[in-house]
Amino acid sequence: MTMPEEYYYFAGGVLALLAILICCCCCKKERPHQEQSPPTLDLHRYTVRDAKLLTEEFLRSHRHQEVRIITGRGQHNPNGDAPIKHATIRILNRMERTFCYENEGCLLVDAS
């Protein structure tokens, strides 16, 4: 049985919201004697399409906060490229968000 394309778009949106809810709940845990880390979105194991949906929704929901987005370095890509990182950077530029590299596979995004 094949599903209509609208189903996959809806399922991707639900997946994005679920991931953000999980992330937000995890970020609120108290860490004694440690600096609170910014809300984090880990895009490992997502397709580029799902990663783009997740990133856009995550950035909208954390508009006025510094956030961390883990894109990965692309080591498991047969071409040695990092398509999720490149797609994420394009989204950040389009949304006019400034960012820096925490490391090769992780971006710190400034609050807007």
Backbone torsions as a table, in degrees:
resi	resn	phi	psi	omega
1	MET	NA	127.7	178.0
2	THR	-99.7	145.8	-179.2
3	MET	-97.5	145.9	176.4
4	PRO	-66.7	154.9	-177.5
5	GLU	-58.0	-34.9	179.8
6	GLU	-60.2	-33.3	179.0
7	TYR	-61.6	-44.5	-178.0
8	TYR	-66.9	-37.8	177.2
9	TYR	-64.5	-43.6	178.2
10	PHE	-63.1	-45.9	-179.3
11	ALA	-62.4	-38.1	177.6
12	GLY	-64.2	-39.7	178.1
13	GLY	-65.8	-41.2	177.3
14	VAL	-64.3	-41.3	177.8
15	LEU	-60.4	-42.5	-180.0
16	ALA	-62.5	-46.3	-179.6
17	LEU	-64.5	-41.0	179.4
18	LEU	-62.7	-44.8	179.9
19	ALA	-62.6	-38.8	179.7
20	ILE	-68.7	-41.3	177.5
21	LEU	-61.6	-43.5	179.3
22	ILE	-63.0	-45.7	-179.3
23	CYS	-61.4	-45.7	-177.7
24	CYS	-63.6	-38.5	178.8
25	CYS	-66.8	-40.3	-178.6
26	CYS	-69.6	-33.1	-177.3
27	CYS	-70.5	-21.7	-174.9
28	LYS	-86.4	-2.2	178.9
29	LYS	-64.2	138.3	178.4
30	GLU	-74.6	136.6	176.8
31	ARG	-120.5	101.5	-178.9
32	PRO	-63.9	136.1	175.2
33	HIS	63.6	19.8	176.1
34	GLN	-132.7	147.8	175.7
35	GLU	-69.0	136.8	179.5
36	GLN	-66.4	127.7	178.9
37	SER	-81.8	153.2	-179.5
38	PRO	-68.2	160.4	174.7
39	PRO	-54.1	137.4	-172.7
40	THR	-125.2	136.9	174.2
41	LEU	-117.0	119.6	179.6
42	ASP	-102.5	115.8	-175.4
43	LEU	-97.3	8.8	176.1
44	HIS	-57.9	143.1	175.2
45	ARG	70.3	9.4	175.4
46	TYR	-99.2	153.0	171.6
47	THR	-72.6	163.9	179.1
48	VAL	-61.0	-41.6	-178.9
49	ARG	-61.1	-48.2	179.6
50	ASP	-66.9	-37.9	179.3
51	ALA	-62.5	-38.8	178.5
52	LYS	-64.8	-44.5	178.0
53	LEU	-60.8	-46.7	-180.0
54	LEU	-61.2	-44.5	-177.5
55	THR	-62.8	-47.2	-179.3
56	GLU	-61.6	-44.5	-179.6
57	GLU	-67.7	-39.7	179.3
58	PHE	-62.5	-45.0	-179.9
59	LEU	-66.4	-37.8	177.3
60	ARG	-64.6	-40.8	-176.4
61	SER	-78.0	-14.9	178.5
62	HIS	-122.4	41.5	-172.9
63	ARG	-56.7	-39.2	-173.0
64	HIS	-106.3	26.2	-180.0
65	GLN	-129.5	150.0	168.1
66	GLU	-72.2	137.9	179.8
67	VAL	-133.5	161.8	176.2
68	ARG	-116.1	132.2	176.1
69	ILE	-122.1	117.8	179.2
70	ILE	-93.6	111.9	-177.7
71	THR	-100.0	-22.3	-171.8
72	GLY	85.8	166.0	-176.5
73	ARG	-98.9	-6.3	-179.5
74	GLY	83.8	18.2	-177.4
75	GLN	-63.7	-27.0	-177.1
76	HIS	-93.1	-0.5	176.9
77	ASN	-78.9	130.6	-178.6
78	PRO	-57.8	-28.2	179.9
79	ASN	-85.5	-6.4	-177.4
80	GLY	74.4	12.3	-178.6
81	ASP	-94.8	167.3	178.1
82	ALA	-122.4	76.9	-173.9
83	PRO	-63.7	-32.4	179.3
84	ILE	-69.7	-40.3	177.9
85	LYS	-62.4	-44.9	-178.9
86	HIS	-65.2	-40.8	178.3
87	ALA	-64.8	-39.6	179.5
88	THR	-64.7	-42.4	178.9
89	ILE	-63.8	-40.1	176.8
90	ARG	-61.4	-41.2	178.3
91	ILE	-63.6	-45.3	-179.8
92	LEU	-61.0	-41.8	178.5
93	ASN	-66.0	-42.5	179.3
94	ARG	-63.4	-37.2	179.9
95	MET	-85.0	1.8	179.7
96	GLU	56.4	44.4	176.0
97	ARG	-102.0	134.3	177.6
98	THR	-88.4	149.2	-176.6
99	PHE	-152.6	165.5	172.1
100	CYS	-138.9	164.2	178.8
101	TYR	-87.0	120.2	171.7
102	GLU	-74.7	-38.7	170.4
103	ASN	-157.9	-172.7	-173.4
104	GLU	-61.3	-27.0	-177.2
105	GLY	-117.2	18.2	-175.5
106	CYS	-144.4	133.3	-179.7
107	LEU	-114.8	138.5	170.9
108	LEU	-104.3	122.3	-175.0
109	VAL	-107.7	127.7	179.6
110	ASP	-69.6	154.2	173.6
111	ALA	-66.9	146.5	179.7
112	SER	-92.3	NA	NA
